[in-house]
Amino acid sequence: MTPIGTMPAHGGFGTSAAARVDWVDYAKGICIVMVVMMHSVLGVELAAGETGFMHGLVVFAKPFRMPDFFLISGLFLPLVIDRDWRTYLDRKVVHFAYFYVVWVTIQFGFKAHGLAVETGWREVGWLYLESFIEPFGTLWFIYLLPVFFVVTKLTRRFPPLAIWLIAAALETARVTTGWTAIDEFCARFVYFYSGYLFADYVFALSDRARSHPRLALAGLAAWAIVNGSLVALGASEWKLVSLLLGFAGACAIITVGTLLARVHWMNVLRFCGEHSIVIYLAFFLPMASTRTFLLRTDIIPDIGMVSLIVTIAGIVGSLVIWQAALRLRANFLFERPRAFWIAPKKAAGALQAAE
């Protein structure tokens, strides 16, 4: 699980598949930080019954936080979608299913006693079984990714524009069934499919931002004003507006990632992006424990500062857990063992595969 070196994204898919694309890691780093921030801030504010200065950042990022993550997740799919089904399912379904099972079990291990006090152990057992139908807690993202991968491969012979229009219509329809997998599929698939379908345009956008940084900065300033204004007015949740803001925000994060990669600033974001799934899997434990400690002890009275510390603890703590797991030879937490591969293993089975 040694990090792979990054390289510029010039040339789009002409770039070696074995190399990491620098701006993609920066963009993923920004996304995972926003995800941890959202869970941390809202969790602190719910427990404390008040909001802090971090609340505004979470609200500002809501229109594009997950759309950008899903768009980037589909970005490299054109490179592998024509693989045979066995290999494809191994890399795109079994891979994520393994980590979902491992980490949903870990999360239940930490939450089971508290749930049992409220509902009894029988209900806890049923809730655990239900988590394989209804995604549990923070893990719904990696639950949904395999579904997106399979649906995209199954529909690749259909007219792409028709699939995109259906996906956009589902996002606009505001489907609300009460089932996370169904509702989030309808709300997010259009962004994943757009990453797959318009990958060349995304790389072209990054190349233009790299070549014209001043113009890119001007565009980012205009976007920030428009996004912030629509969020403040409550219009960001309107139909079609939310779709447009999702794509606009994704383009903005791609541009920010490109500009940071261009000048090699804030390498910590790139590192977080390289290990975004590691952070996503493990941040819940240091986040929750830090939140509980700070709120119970009341060491820091400012809720905004508590939220900031909890966010940092979630990110740093997850990386500490990862390193501790490697040193304690608990690699199975972040690396899929050979026994759970259904296709030949061509390279190290690291969680952060280049593709």
VENBELTA-V961946 format. One record per residue. N is the residue number from 1. RES is the residue in three letters. SS is DSSP state (2 for helix, 1 for strand, 0 for the rest). OMEGA is omega in whole degrees, 0 to 359 (* if undefined). D_CENTER is the distance of its C-alpha to the mean C-alpha in Angstrom with 1 decimal. Layout:
BEGIN
n;res;ss;omega;d_center
N;RES;SS;OMEGA;D_CENTER
N;RES;SS;OMEGA;D_CENTER
END
This chain:
BEGIN
n;res;ss;omega;d_center
1;MET;0;176;19.5
2;THR;0;181;20.8
3;PRO;0;178;18.6
4;ILE;0;182;19.6
5;GLY;0;180;21.1
6;THR;1;177;19.6
7;MET;1;180;21.6
8;PRO;0;186;21.9
9;ALA;0;182;20.6
10;HIS;0;176;24.1
11;GLY;0;176;25.2
12;GLY;2;185;22.0
13;PHE;2;173;22.2
14;GLY;2;179;25.4
15;THR;0;179;23.6
16;SER;0;181;23.8
17;ALA;0;183;21.0
18;ALA;0;184;21.5
19;ALA;0;175;20.6
20;ARG;1;178;17.4
21;VAL;1;191;17.0
22;ASP;2;184;17.1
23;TRP;2;177;15.6
24;VAL;2;178;12.5
25;ASP;2;176;11.9
26;TYR;2;181;12.8
27;ALA;2;177;10.4
28;LYS;2;177;7.4
29;GLY;2;177;9.3
30;ILE;2;181;9.7
31;CYS;2;184;6.2
32;ILE;2;175;5.7
33;VAL;2;179;9.2
34;MET;2;179;9.0
35;VAL;2;179;6.9
36;VAL;2;179;9.5
37;MET;2;181;12.1
38;MET;2;180;11.8
39;HIS;2;182;12.3
40;SER;2;184;14.9
41;VAL;2;182;16.8
42;LEU;2;177;17.1
43;GLY;2;178;18.0
44;VAL;2;184;20.6
45;GLU;2;177;22.0
46;LEU;2;181;22.4
47;ALA;2;183;24.2
48;ALA;2;181;26.3
49;GLY;0;177;27.1
50;GLU;0;181;26.7
51;THR;0;179;24.3
52;GLY;0;186;24.1
53;PHE;0;179;23.5
54;MET;0;184;19.7
55;HIS;2;180;19.6
56;GLY;2;179;20.2
57;LEU;2;180;17.2
58;VAL;2;180;14.9
59;VAL;2;179;16.9
60;PHE;2;185;16.9
61;ALA;2;186;13.2
62;LYS;0;183;12.9
63;PRO;0;187;13.9
64;PHE;0;186;11.3
65;ARG;2;181;8.2
66;MET;2;176;6.4
67;PRO;2;181;9.0
68;ASP;2;180;8.2
69;PHE;2;181;4.7
70;PHE;2;178;6.8
71;LEU;2;179;9.8
72;ILE;2;179;9.0
73;SER;2;179;8.2
74;GLY;0;190;11.7
75;LEU;0;184;13.3
76;PHE;0;181;15.1
77;LEU;2;178;16.0
78;PRO;2;181;19.5
79;LEU;2;190;20.4
80;VAL;0;188;20.2
81;ILE;0;181;20.6
82;ASP;0;174;24.3
83;ARG;0;175;24.3
84;ASP;0;187;26.4
85;TRP;2;182;24.9
86;ARG;2;180;25.3
87;THR;2;181;23.4
88;TYR;2;180;20.7
89;LEU;2;179;20.3
90;ASP;2;185;20.4
91;ARG;2;190;17.6
92;LYS;2;179;15.3
93;VAL;2;181;16.3
94;VAL;2;180;18.2
95;HIS;2;182;15.8
96;PHE;2;179;12.9
97;ALA;2;179;15.7
98;TYR;2;183;17.2
99;PHE;2;176;14.4
100;TYR;2;181;14.0
101;VAL;2;181;17.7
102;VAL;2;189;18.1
103;TRP;2;173;15.6
104;VAL;2;176;16.6
105;THR;2;178;20.1
106;ILE;2;180;19.5
107;GLN;2;178;18.1
108;PHE;2;179;21.1
109;GLY;2;180;23.3
110;PHE;2;185;22.6
111;LYS;2;188;22.8
112;ALA;2;184;25.5
113;HIS;2;180;28.5
114;GLY;2;178;27.5
115;LEU;2;181;26.8
116;ALA;2;178;30.1
117;VAL;2;183;32.0
118;GLU;2;189;31.0
119;THR;2;184;31.2
120;GLY;0;186;32.8
121;TRP;2;179;31.8
122;ARG;2;179;32.5
123;GLU;2;177;29.8
124;VAL;2;178;27.3
125;GLY;2;178;28.0
126;TRP;2;179;27.6
127;LEU;2;178;24.3
128;TYR;2;179;23.0
129;LEU;2;179;24.2
130;GLU;2;182;22.7
131;SER;0;177;19.2
132;PHE;0;172;19.5
133;ILE;0;178;20.0
134;GLU;0;184;18.2
135;PRO;0;186;14.8
136;PHE;0;171;15.3
137;GLY;2;185;13.8
138;THR;2;190;10.3
139;LEU;2;185;9.9
140;TRP;2;181;9.9
141;PHE;2;181;6.5
142;ILE;2;171;8.3
143;TYR;2;186;11.4
144;LEU;2;182;10.9
145;LEU;2;179;9.8
146;PRO;2;178;13.4
147;VAL;2;178;14.9
148;PHE;2;180;13.7
149;PHE;2;182;14.9
150;VAL;2;180;18.2
151;VAL;2;180;18.8
152;THR;2;178;18.4
153;LYS;2;180;20.9
154;LEU;2;184;23.2
155;THR;0;187;23.5
156;ARG;0;178;23.9
157;ARG;0;178;27.6
158;PHE;0;178;27.4
159;PRO;0;183;27.7
160;PRO;2;181;24.3
161;LEU;2;179;25.3
162;ALA;2;178;26.1
163;ILE;2;181;22.8
164;TRP;2;181;21.0
165;LEU;2;177;23.5
166;ILE;2;180;23.0
167;ALA;2;178;19.2
168;ALA;2;179;19.9
169;ALA;2;178;22.6
170;LEU;2;178;20.4
171;GLU;2;182;18.1
172;THR;2;184;21.3
173;ALA;2;180;22.9
174;ARG;0;182;20.9
175;VAL;0;181;21.2
176;THR;0;179;21.5
177;THR;0;186;22.7
178;GLY;0;177;21.4
179;TRP;0;186;19.5
180;THR;2;184;15.7
181;ALA;2;181;15.2
182;ILE;2;184;17.7
183;ASP;2;181;16.8
184;GLU;2;175;13.1
185;PHE;2;181;14.2
186;CYS;2;184;16.7
187;ALA;2;191;14.5
188;ARG;2;187;11.6
189;PHE;2;181;13.4
190;VAL;2;181;15.2
191;TYR;2;176;12.3
192;PHE;2;182;11.4
193;TYR;2;178;15.2
194;SER;2;176;15.8
195;GLY;2;178;13.7
196;TYR;2;188;16.0
197;LEU;2;186;19.1
198;PHE;0;184;19.2
199;ALA;2;181;17.8
200;ASP;2;179;21.2
201;TYR;2;177;21.2
202;VAL;2;178;17.8
203;PHE;2;177;19.4
204;ALA;2;176;22.6
205;LEU;2;179;21.0
206;SER;2;180;19.8
207;ASP;2;179;23.3
208;ARG;2;178;25.0
209;ALA;2;179;23.1
210;ARG;2;182;24.0
211;SER;2;183;27.6
212;HIS;0;185;28.0
213;PRO;2;181;26.3
214;ARG;2;178;28.6
215;LEU;2;178;28.0
216;ALA;2;179;24.2
217;LEU;2;177;24.6
218;ALA;2;178;26.8
219;GLY;2;178;24.4
220;LEU;2;179;21.6
221;ALA;2;179;24.3
222;ALA;2;179;25.2
223;TRP;2;182;21.7
224;ALA;2;180;21.1
225;ILE;2;182;24.5
226;VAL;2;181;23.9
227;ASN;2;180;20.4
228;GLY;2;181;21.8
229;SER;2;180;25.0
230;LEU;2;176;23.6
231;VAL;2;181;21.4
232;ALA;2;181;24.6
233;LEU;2;182;26.7
234;GLY;0;182;24.4
235;ALA;2;182;24.3
236;SER;2;180;20.6
237;GLU;2;181;20.5
238;TRP;0;177;23.3
239;LYS;0;184;23.1
240;LEU;0;178;22.5
241;VAL;2;180;21.9
242;SER;2;178;18.4
243;LEU;2;180;17.8
244;LEU;2;179;19.4
245;LEU;2;177;17.5
246;GLY;2;179;14.1
247;PHE;2;179;15.4
248;ALA;2;179;17.3
249;GLY;2;177;14.4
250;ALA;2;177;12.4
251;CYS;2;180;15.7
252;ALA;2;180;16.1
253;ILE;2;176;13.1
254;ILE;2;180;14.1
255;THR;2;178;17.6
256;VAL;2;179;16.8
257;GLY;2;179;15.1
258;THR;2;181;18.2
259;LEU;2;177;20.7
260;LEU;2;179;19.4
261;ALA;2;182;19.6
262;ARG;2;183;23.0
263;VAL;2;179;24.5
264;HIS;0;177;22.6
265;TRP;0;173;21.7
266;MET;0;180;19.3
267;ASN;2;177;18.7
268;VAL;2;177;16.9
269;LEU;2;178;13.8
270;ARG;2;180;14.3
271;PHE;2;178;14.7
272;CYS;2;178;11.5
273;GLY;2;178;9.7
274;GLU;2;183;12.1
275;HIS;0;185;11.1
276;SER;2;181;7.4
277;ILE;2;174;7.6
278;VAL;2;180;10.8
279;ILE;2;183;9.7
280;TYR;2;182;7.2
281;LEU;2;194;10.3
282;ALA;2;189;13.0
283;PHE;2;186;12.4
284;PHE;2;185;13.9
285;LEU;2;177;17.3
286;PRO;2;178;18.1
287;MET;2;184;16.6
288;ALA;2;182;18.8
289;SER;2;178;21.8
290;THR;2;178;21.8
291;ARG;2;181;21.6
292;THR;2;181;24.5
293;PHE;2;184;26.6
294;LEU;2;182;26.4
295;LEU;2;180;27.2
296;ARG;2;182;29.9
297;THR;2;180;31.6
298;ASP;0;178;31.3
299;ILE;0;181;31.6
300;ILE;0;184;29.6
301;PRO;0;184;30.7
302;ASP;0;184;28.4
303;ILE;2;178;25.3
304;GLY;2;179;23.4
305;MET;2;176;24.1
306;VAL;2;180;23.2
307;SER;2;180;19.8
308;LEU;2;180;19.4
309;ILE;2;179;20.7
310;VAL;2;177;18.5
311;THR;2;180;15.3
312;ILE;2;180;16.8
313;ALA;2;179;18.0
314;GLY;2;181;14.6
315;ILE;2;182;13.3
316;VAL;2;181;16.7
317;GLY;2;179;17.5
318;SER;2;178;14.7
319;LEU;2;176;15.9
320;VAL;2;178;19.4
321;ILE;2;178;18.8
322;TRP;2;180;17.6
323;GLN;2;178;20.7
324;ALA;2;179;22.9
325;ALA;2;179;21.9
326;LEU;2;181;22.9
327;ARG;2;179;26.1
328;LEU;0;179;27.0
329;ARG;0;173;26.4
330;ALA;0;184;23.8
331;ASN;2;183;21.8
332;PHE;2;179;21.1
333;LEU;2;184;18.3
334;PHE;0;181;16.2
335;GLU;1;184;18.3
336;ARG;0;180;19.4
337;PRO;0;181;23.2
338;ARG;2;183;25.6
339;ALA;2;183;26.7
340;PHE;2;173;23.5
341;TRP;0;178;23.6
342;ILE;0;177;25.3
343;ALA;0;181;25.7
344;PRO;0;181;27.3
345;LYS;0;185;25.2
346;LYS;0;182;25.7
347;ALA;0;178;24.0
348;ALA;0;185;22.7
349;GLY;0;181;20.2
350;ALA;1;178;17.6
351;LEU;0;183;14.1
352;GLN;0;178;13.3
353;ALA;0;184;15.4
354;ALA;0;182;16.1
355;GLU;0;*;15.5
END
